[in-house]
Amino acid sequence: MFLNDKGMTTAEYAIGTLAAAGLATLLLVILKGDWVMGLLQGLLQKAFTAGA
C-alpha cells in the first residue's frame, strides 16, 4: 500500500466536480440559444397538431 495516498480521492472529486460544472455551463449556454428555442417550439407545435 502507498502511505501518502490520502488526498487522492479529494483531488479526483474536485476534478470531477469542475468537469460537471463546465459541462452544465456549456449545456446551459447551448440550450438558451434562440435556434434551440425555435427548434423546440417547432417540435411541440408538430406534436400537438399531428392528430388534427
C-alpha positions in Angstrom: 0.0 0.0 0.0 1.0 3.6 -0.6 1.3 5.6 2.6 0.9 9.1 1.0 -2.3 8.4 -0.9 -4.7 10.2 1.4 -5.5 13.2 -0.8 -6.1 11.3 -4.0 -9.8 10.9 -3.7 -10.3 14.5 -2.8 -8.4 15.6 -5.9 -10.5 13.2 -8.1 -13.7 14.6 -6.7 -12.6 18.1 -7.3 -11.7 17.4 -10.9 -15.0 15.6 -11.5 -17.0 18.4 -9.9 -15.2 21.0 -12.1 -15.8 18.9 -15.2 -19.5 18.5 -14.3 -19.9 22.2 -13.7 -18.2 23.0 -17.0 -20.5 20.6 -18.9 -23.6 22.1 -17.2 -22.5 25.6 -18.1 -21.9 24.6 -21.8 -25.4 22.9 -22.0 -27.0 26.0 -20.4 -25.4 28.3 -23.0 -26.4 26.0 -25.8 -30.0 25.5 -24.6 -30.6 29.2 -24.1 -29.9 29.9 -27.7 -32.6 31.2 -29.9 -32.3 28.5 -32.5 -32.8 25.8 -29.9 -35.9 27.5 -28.6 -37.2 27.7 -32.2 -36.5 24.1 -32.7 -38.3 23.0 -29.5 -41.3 25.2 -30.3 -41.5 23.7 -33.8 -41.3 20.2 -32.4 -44.0 20.9 -29.9 -46.2 22.5 -32.5 -45.9 19.5 -34.8 -46.6 17.1 -31.9 -49.8 19.0 -30.8 -51.1 19.4 -34.4 -50.3 15.9 -35.6 -53.8 14.5 -34.9 -55.7 17.5 -36.2 
